[in-house]
Amino acid sequence: MGDQNNRRASEELDLHAEEIARAACERLFDKAEETVDVYGERGRSRFLGGARTHIAFLSDAVAVGHPELFVDYARWSYATLVHHGFTGAFVDGLHSLISDVVSEVLPPSVSGDPVSYLTRALECIREMPSGMPDLPSFMDETSPLSPVAHRYLDALVAADRDRAVNSVVEAVSDGAALHDVYAEVIQRSQRELGRKWQLGEISVAQEHFGSAVTQVALSQLYPFVRDTRREKERNQSIIVAACANELHEIGTRIVADNLEADGWDVTYLGGNQPSQGLVELARRKQARVVALSVTVSCNLRSLEGMVQHIRENSDARVMVGGYPFQVAEGLWREVGADACGTDASDAVRVAQTIA
């Protein structure tokens, strides 16, 4: 996953990240009075934070040798910043100034890839339509469970925990397939919450509340998972976790529940799981498969290390999944995994294949 030159360039970016971010911020605000007039000191602070985040995502993409990861992030960032009150020209300037400073600060022997990644990202956002970027809804109006999904989402936005939880429990009790409720109601609603935040329609607090309620809803649905498992007992063990430093765990929990409903003996470890304890547990449980997830690309290097540790210290096969693998084709092979699941249903199929 990435070669020595990639890793060295990434290390140089990490080493000089604060210097690059501050230099880019200074050039935009201290040398362009109109920028200060429009955005003020709050804009300066947000630009500096945005520059730091851009450099972190750039470093991660360079380290693994996949520019498409940074281009995808740049596209998302552009849409988010524009919907939160910044102009397209401001975002364009963010990329341009960072590129200029990177080419000046980094040694010429390693600056080529970071600058080329920034150039590709800048070309991508310049090709986007002017005005407010279109962010299509994640809700599927053709799904039979669409009314349930909208009730669930509306309850999350309204901070009505009981109404949200009751809507999914009642749907399964009334005969809706458990895996369909997970995919068509819970997952789509979670993604739609993220879209609403990106559009500036809800706050971070509302988004976090929705995620917390979804954890409660999954707990209330677990008795249905357990009952379904009894009908399909496989007597095969699988460990499911989000990799070290990865705090996003709802998708991981959904994969774990789908696997258990398919009859697997699932040990679910949640988020931010260190590799040492995981390997010890995998050996004790005689796990046939270890399933690891990653949501943000900055955790790919942790994931790669975990996969290597599992391979060296257990007989378990390794399945990975998460958003970066949907962006970068073949990346799952580069981290050393045996297979990749594209979603919860596919993870069930893949686990059956590699066990």
SELUMFI-787456 format. One record per residue (C-alpha): x, y, z; residue in three letters. Coordinates in steps of 0.001 Angstrom, whole numbers. Layout:
REM residues N
+---------+---------+---------+---------+
|    east |   north |      up | residuo |
+---------+---------+---------+---------+
|       X |       Y |       Z |     ala |
...
+---------+---------+---------+---------+
REM end
This chain:
REM residues 355
+---------+---------+---------+---------+
|    east |   north |      up | residuo |
+---------+---------+---------+---------+
|       0 |       0 |       0 |     met |
|    2057 |    2896 |   -1322 |     gly |
|    5816 |    2668 |   -1906 |     asp |
|    8754 |    4143 |      -4 |     gln |
|    8524 |    7427 |   -1898 |     asn |
|    4842 |    7713 |   -1009 |     asn |
|    5549 |    7105 |    2641 |     arg |
|    8434 |    9564 |    2736 |     arg |
|    6305 |   12271 |    1095 |     ala |
|    3558 |   11575 |    3622 |     ser |
|    6020 |   11822 |    6510 |     glu |
|    7267 |   15179 |    5209 |     glu |
|    3682 |   16438 |    4942 |     leu |
|    2979 |   15366 |    8518 |     asp |
|    6203 |   16991 |    9703 |     leu |
|    5458 |   20327 |    8023 |     his |
|    1639 |   20268 |    8267 |     ala |
|    1269 |   23153 |   10711 |     glu |
|    3816 |   25269 |    8854 |     glu |
|    1992 |   24703 |    5553 |     ile |
|   -1454 |   25427 |    7024 |     ala |
|    -358 |   28651 |    8720 |     arg |
|    1552 |   29901 |    5680 |     ala |
|   -1458 |   29326 |    3407 |     ala |
|   -3750 |   31065 |    5911 |     cys |
|   -1392 |   34036 |    6209 |     glu |
|   -1227 |   34480 |    2467 |     arg |
|   -4984 |   34477 |    2074 |     leu |
|   -5901 |   36702 |    5009 |     phe |
|   -2919 |   38919 |    5679 |     asp |
|   -2269 |   39757 |    2031 |     lys |
|   -5873 |   40099 |     890 |     ala |
|   -7812 |   42592 |    3006 |     glu |
|  -11062 |   41847 |    1185 |     glu |
|  -10927 |   38282 |    2520 |     thr |
|  -10792 |   39579 |    6092 |     val |
|  -13650 |   41975 |    5357 |     asp |
|  -15873 |   39160 |    4068 |     val |
|  -15062 |   36341 |    6492 |     tyr |
|  -13530 |   38036 |    9531 |     gly |
|  -11489 |   36346 |   12235 |     glu |
|  -13950 |   33454 |   12419 |     arg |
|  -13270 |   32790 |    8746 |     gly |
|   -9530 |   32881 |    9417 |     arg |
|   -9914 |   30281 |   12174 |     ser |
|  -12073 |   28063 |    9976 |     arg |
|   -9656 |   28379 |    7073 |     phe |
|   -6753 |   27328 |    9291 |     leu |
|   -8728 |   24345 |   10569 |     gly |
|   -9758 |   23461 |    7012 |     gly |
|   -6169 |   23708 |    5818 |     ala |
|   -5025 |   21354 |    8558 |     arg |
|   -7712 |   18849 |    7635 |     thr |
|   -6885 |   19104 |    3925 |     his |
|   -3225 |   18413 |    4615 |     ile |
|   -4085 |   15432 |    6832 |     ala |
|   -6282 |   13868 |    4117 |     phe |
|   -3653 |   14682 |    1499 |     leu |
|    -966 |   12965 |    3568 |     ser |
|   -3115 |    9862 |    4006 |     asp |
|   -3866 |    9609 |     282 |     ala |
|    -193 |   10086 |    -613 |     val |
|     873 |    7454 |    1925 |     ala |
|   -1301 |    4771 |     329 |     val |
|    -676 |    5944 |   -3246 |     gly |
|   -4319 |    6633 |   -4143 |     his |
|   -5003 |   10189 |   -5349 |     pro |
|   -8690 |    9367 |   -5823 |     glu |
|   -9084 |    9303 |   -2036 |     leu |
|   -7997 |   12939 |   -1794 |     phe |
|  -10026 |   13964 |   -4847 |     val |
|  -13125 |   12417 |   -3265 |     asp |
|  -12448 |   14280 |     -20 |     tyr |
|  -11893 |   17554 |   -1922 |     ala |
|  -15219 |   17142 |   -3725 |     arg |
|  -17007 |   16521 |    -398 |     trp |
|  -15201 |   19419 |    1274 |     ser |
|  -16057 |   21816 |   -1539 |     tyr |
|  -19766 |   21014 |   -1319 |     ala |
|  -19743 |   21283 |    2477 |     thr |
|  -17924 |   24622 |    2631 |     leu |
|  -20089 |   26203 |     -71 |     val |
|  -23282 |   25098 |    1687 |     his |
|  -21888 |   26538 |    4943 |     his |
|  -21418 |   30012 |    3530 |     gly |
|  -18038 |   30056 |    1785 |     phe |
|  -17693 |   30893 |   -1891 |     thr |
|  -16342 |   28547 |   -4512 |     gly |
|  -13490 |   31022 |   -5066 |     ala |
|  -12565 |   30764 |   -1390 |     phe |
|  -12368 |   26964 |   -1570 |     val |
|  -10421 |   27178 |   -4814 |     asp |
|   -7978 |   29488 |   -3050 |     gly |
|   -7596 |   27011 |    -213 |     leu |
|   -6330 |   24325 |   -2588 |     his |
|   -4215 |   26684 |   -4665 |     ser |
|   -2419 |   28223 |   -1697 |     leu |
|   -1776 |   24873 |     -39 |     ile |
|    -334 |   23608 |   -3326 |     ser |
|    1952 |   26640 |   -3594 |     asp |
|    3235 |   26272 |     -38 |     val |
|    3688 |   22500 |    -329 |     val |
|    5870 |   22949 |   -3412 |     ser |
|    7987 |   25500 |   -1527 |     glu |
|    8294 |   23729 |    1828 |     val |
|    8714 |   20072 |     913 |     leu |
|   12009 |   18813 |    -535 |     pro |
|   11807 |   18620 |   -4355 |     pro |
|   12472 |   14876 |   -4190 |     ser |
|    9107 |   14243 |   -2478 |     val |
|    6875 |   17203 |   -3397 |     ser |
|    5785 |   15824 |   -6784 |     gly |
|    3008 |   13484 |   -5637 |     asp |
|    1416 |   15869 |   -3097 |     pro |
|    1354 |   18694 |   -5649 |     val |
|     -68 |   16426 |   -8365 |     ser |
|   -2793 |   15204 |   -5969 |     tyr |
|   -3683 |   18812 |   -5136 |     leu |
|   -3748 |   19684 |   -8842 |     thr |
|   -6123 |   16816 |   -9602 |     arg |
|   -8402 |   17876 |   -6761 |     ala |
|   -8381 |   21484 |   -7931 |     leu |
|   -9254 |   20433 |  -11485 |     glu |
|  -12106 |   18344 |  -10120 |     cys |
|  -13716 |   21122 |   -8087 |     ile |
|  -13283 |   23602 |  -10940 |     arg |
|  -15268 |   21238 |  -13147 |     glu |
|  -18167 |   21182 |  -10672 |     met |
|  -21215 |   23288 |  -11652 |     pro |
|  -21221 |   26823 |  -10336 |     ser |
|  -23552 |   27742 |   -7512 |     gly |
|  -24703 |   25460 |   -4743 |     met |
|  -23528 |   21857 |   -5377 |     pro |
|  -26335 |   19339 |   -5770 |     asp |
|  -26331 |   16717 |   -3022 |     leu |
|  -28885 |   14016 |   -3913 |     pro |
|  -30868 |   12478 |   -1101 |     ser |
|  -29973 |    9015 |     172 |     phe |
|  -33647 |    8171 |     749 |     met |
|  -35146 |    5666 |   -1709 |     asp |
|  -38715 |    6649 |   -2455 |     glu |
|  -39270 |    3398 |   -4387 |     thr |
|  -38529 |    1196 |   -1372 |     ser |
|  -41535 |    -425 |     346 |     pro |
|  -39952 |     739 |    3602 |     leu |
|  -39712 |    4367 |    2505 |     ser |
|  -42561 |    5510 |    4837 |     pro |
|  -40816 |    3865 |    7797 |     val |
|  -37493 |    5443 |    6791 |     ala |
|  -39054 |    8896 |    6688 |     his |
|  -40754 |    8405 |   10068 |     arg |
|  -37461 |    7279 |   11553 |     tyr |
|  -35513 |   10175 |   10024 |     leu |
|  -38113 |   12766 |   11037 |     asp |
|  -38003 |   11480 |   14611 |     ala |
|  -34197 |   11701 |   14685 |     leu |
|  -34250 |   15295 |   13439 |     val |
|  -36971 |   16149 |   15976 |     ala |
|  -34889 |   14594 |   18787 |     ala |
|  -37719 |   12156 |   19546 |     asp |
|  -35904 |    9006 |   20629 |     arg |
|  -38930 |    6917 |   21531 |     asp |
|  -40732 |    7610 |   18263 |     arg |
|  -37626 |    6715 |   16275 |     ala |
|  -36967 |    3452 |   18114 |     val |
|  -40608 |    2407 |   18069 |     asn |
|  -40847 |    2947 |   14305 |     ser |
|  -38160 |     347 |   13495 |     val |
|  -39180 |   -2143 |   16177 |     val |
|  -42786 |   -2012 |   14990 |     glu |
|  -41697 |   -2485 |   11376 |     ala |
|  -39856 |   -5726 |   12188 |     val |
|  -42647 |   -6893 |   14482 |     ser |
|  -45107 |   -6351 |   11613 |     asp |
|  -43101 |   -8615 |    9322 |     gly |
|  -40472 |   -6452 |    7625 |     ala |
|  -37246 |   -8356 |    7015 |     ala |
|  -34609 |   -7410 |    9563 |     leu |
|  -31855 |   -6889 |    6987 |     his |
|  -34177 |   -4648 |    4944 |     asp |
|  -34921 |   -2444 |    7951 |     val |
|  -31199 |   -2143 |    8606 |     tyr |
|  -30389 |   -1250 |    4989 |     ala |
|  -33442 |     719 |    3864 |     glu |
|  -34344 |    2502 |    7096 |     val |
|  -31412 |    2798 |    9466 |     ile |
|  -28472 |    3094 |    7073 |     gln |
|  -30242 |    5400 |    4642 |     arg |
|  -31415 |    7628 |    7496 |     ser |
|  -27911 |    7844 |    8945 |     gln |
|  -26508 |    8879 |    5585 |     arg |
|  -29315 |   11375 |    5123 |     glu |
|  -28493 |   12905 |    8506 |     leu |
|  -24941 |   13432 |    7289 |     gly |
|  -26278 |   15041 |    4114 |     arg |
|  -28523 |   17363 |    6132 |     lys |
|  -25529 |   18491 |    8180 |     trp |
|  -23524 |   18997 |    4976 |     gln |
|  -26343 |   21185 |    3629 |     leu |
|  -26389 |   23187 |    6853 |     gly |
|  -29921 |   22038 |    7688 |     glu |
|  -29052 |   20448 |   11050 |     ile |
|  -26346 |   21006 |   13645 |     ser |
|  -23526 |   18719 |   14708 |     val |
|  -25458 |   18130 |   17936 |     ala |
|  -28510 |   16924 |   16003 |     gln |
|  -26375 |   14599 |   13893 |     glu |
|  -24696 |   13151 |   16981 |     his |
|  -28074 |   12720 |   18668 |     phe |
|  -29287 |   10762 |   15653 |     gly |
|  -26292 |    8454 |   15832 |     ser |
|  -26817 |    7908 |   19552 |     ala |
|  -30486 |    7035 |   19000 |     val |
|  -29535 |    4618 |   16236 |     thr |
|  -27305 |    2784 |   18726 |     gln |
|  -30340 |    2463 |   20999 |     val |
|  -32495 |    1272 |   18090 |     ala |
|  -29953 |   -1418 |   17174 |     leu |
|  -29961 |   -2625 |   20775 |     ser |
|  -33755 |   -2849 |   20725 |     gln |
|  -33604 |   -4847 |   17491 |     leu |
|  -31055 |   -7335 |   18844 |     tyr |
|  -33663 |   -9830 |   20181 |     pro |
|  -34846 |  -10260 |   16569 |     phe |
|  -31236 |  -10864 |   15515 |     val |
|  -30803 |  -13516 |   18207 |     arg |
|  -34045 |  -15281 |   17292 |     asp |
|  -33085 |  -15371 |   13604 |     thr |
|  -29652 |  -16786 |   14430 |     arg |
|  -31182 |  -19749 |   16258 |     arg |
|  -32814 |  -20780 |   12993 |     glu |
|  -29497 |  -20783 |   11069 |     lys |
|  -26828 |  -21887 |   13561 |     glu |
|  -23491 |  -22226 |   11726 |     arg |
|  -21107 |  -23010 |   14599 |     asn |
|  -18522 |  -20754 |   12981 |     gln |
|  -16898 |  -17876 |   14826 |     ser |
|  -16227 |  -14396 |   13454 |     ile |
|  -14755 |  -11283 |   15097 |     ile |
|  -16122 |   -7914 |   13951 |     val |
|  -14534 |   -4569 |   14839 |     ala |
|  -13646 |   -1118 |   13602 |     ala |
|   -9878 |    -741 |   13322 |     cys |
|   -7619 |    1134 |   15724 |     ala |
|   -8417 |    4883 |   15889 |     asn |
|  -11682 |    4410 |   13944 |     glu |
|  -14579 |    5802 |   15990 |     leu |
|  -17356 |    5280 |   13422 |     his |
|  -18987 |    2039 |   14468 |     glu |
|  -22652 |    2022 |   13441 |     ile |
|  -21885 |     417 |   10081 |     gly |
|  -19685 |   -2141 |   11842 |     thr |
|  -22504 |   -2959 |   14258 |     arg |
|  -24925 |   -3426 |   11369 |     ile |
|  -22508 |   -5844 |    9686 |     val |
|  -22135 |   -7761 |   12966 |     ala |
|  -25896 |   -8065 |   13412 |     asp |
|  -26408 |   -9224 |    9819 |     asn |
|  -23729 |  -11887 |   10281 |     leu |
|  -25273 |  -13064 |   13544 |     glu |
|  -28705 |  -13215 |   11932 |     ala |
|  -27100 |  -15454 |    9306 |     asp |
|  -26079 |  -17913 |   12025 |     gly |
|  -22518 |  -16862 |   12805 |     trp |
|  -21128 |  -16867 |   16340 |     asp |
|  -20283 |  -13147 |   16333 |     val |
|  -17976 |  -11378 |   18740 |     thr |
|  -18547 |   -7672 |   18184 |     tyr |
|  -15840 |   -5380 |   19601 |     leu |
|  -17058 |   -1934 |   18530 |     gly |
|  -14771 |     901 |   17478 |     gly |
|  -11103 |    1755 |   17995 |     asn |
|   -9947 |   -1818 |   18531 |     gln |
|   -6216 |   -2431 |   19098 |     pro |
|   -4805 |   -5407 |   17218 |     ser |
|   -3135 |   -7243 |   20102 |     gln |
|   -6268 |   -7952 |   22108 |     gly |
|   -8173 |   -8762 |   18931 |     leu |
|   -5682 |  -11441 |   17863 |     val |
|   -5691 |  -13036 |   21305 |     glu |
|   -9483 |  -13198 |   21215 |     leu |
|   -9499 |  -14567 |   17662 |     ala |
|   -7230 |  -17422 |   18723 |     arg |
|   -9299 |  -18161 |   21826 |     arg |
|  -12556 |  -18145 |   19868 |     lys |
|  -10958 |  -20088 |   16976 |     gln |
|  -12371 |  -17443 |   14649 |     ala |
|  -12619 |  -18408 |   11007 |     arg |
|  -12832 |  -14753 |    9924 |     val |
|  -11923 |  -11346 |   11333 |     val |
|  -13949 |   -8496 |    9798 |     ala |
|  -12470 |   -5009 |   10094 |     leu |
|  -13987 |   -1702 |    9043 |     ser |
|  -12580 |    1747 |    8318 |     val |
|  -14594 |    4864 |    7499 |     thr |
|  -12030 |    7633 |    7057 |     val |
|   -8849 |    7223 |    5044 |     ser |
|   -6626 |    8518 |    7835 |     cys |
|   -7079 |    5142 |    9532 |     asn |
|   -5971 |    3016 |    6573 |     leu |
|   -2424 |    2754 |    7848 |     arg |
|   -3698 |    1460 |   11201 |     ser |
|   -5854 |   -1045 |    9352 |     leu |
|   -2940 |   -2291 |    7276 |     glu |
|    -909 |   -2886 |   10428 |     gly |
|   -3794 |   -4786 |   12028 |     met |
|   -4243 |   -7026 |    8992 |     val |
|    -536 |   -7872 |    9021 |     gln |
|    -624 |   -8622 |   12761 |     his |
|   -3650 |  -10909 |   12371 |     ile |
|   -2018 |  -12788 |    9499 |     arg |
|    1210 |  -13310 |   11427 |     glu |
|    -419 |  -14437 |   14657 |     asn |
|   -3622 |  -16327 |   13801 |     ser |
|   -5188 |  -18616 |   11199 |     asp |
|   -8214 |  -16352 |   10650 |     ala |
|   -9066 |  -14994 |    7209 |     arg |
|   -9437 |  -11213 |    7036 |     val |
|  -12359 |   -9346 |    5477 |     met |
|  -12370 |   -5538 |    5298 |     val |
|  -14988 |   -2977 |    4429 |     gly |
|  -15796 |     706 |    4603 |     gly |
|  -15987 |    3852 |    2518 |     tyr |
|  -12341 |    4105 |    1318 |     pro |
|  -12650 |     714 |    -385 |     phe |
|  -15615 |    2007 |   -2376 |     gln |
|  -13530 |    4948 |   -3609 |     val |
|  -10219 |    3212 |   -4371 |     ala |
|  -10621 |      62 |   -6444 |     glu |
|   -8387 |   -2809 |   -5347 |     gly |
|   -7299 |   -1054 |   -2148 |     leu |
|   -8477 |   -3993 |     -37 |     trp |
|   -5859 |   -6219 |   -1660 |     arg |
|   -3156 |   -3658 |    -923 |     glu |
|   -3904 |   -3683 |    2810 |     val |
|   -3412 |   -7457 |    2746 |     gly |
|   -7009 |   -8608 |    3221 |     ala |
|   -8512 |  -11808 |    1819 |     asp |
|  -11731 |  -10122 |     718 |     ala |
|  -13858 |   -6990 |     920 |     cys |
|  -17559 |   -6592 |    1667 |     gly |
|  -19239 |   -3663 |     -56 |     thr |
|  -22145 |   -3510 |    2412 |     asp |
|  -23697 |   -5593 |    5185 |     ala |
|  -25460 |   -8054 |    2879 |     ser |
|  -22337 |   -8489 |     768 |     asp |
|  -20270 |   -8996 |    3935 |     ala |
|  -22496 |  -11973 |    4819 |     val |
|  -21965 |  -13470 |    1385 |     arg |
|  -18211 |  -12859 |    1407 |     val |
|  -17766 |  -14290 |    4903 |     ala |
|  -19470 |  -17506 |    3789 |     gln |
|  -17113 |  -17692 |     811 |     thr |
|  -13794 |  -17227 |    2610 |     ile |
|  -14486 |  -19082 |    5884 |     ala |
+---------+---------+---------+---------+
REM end
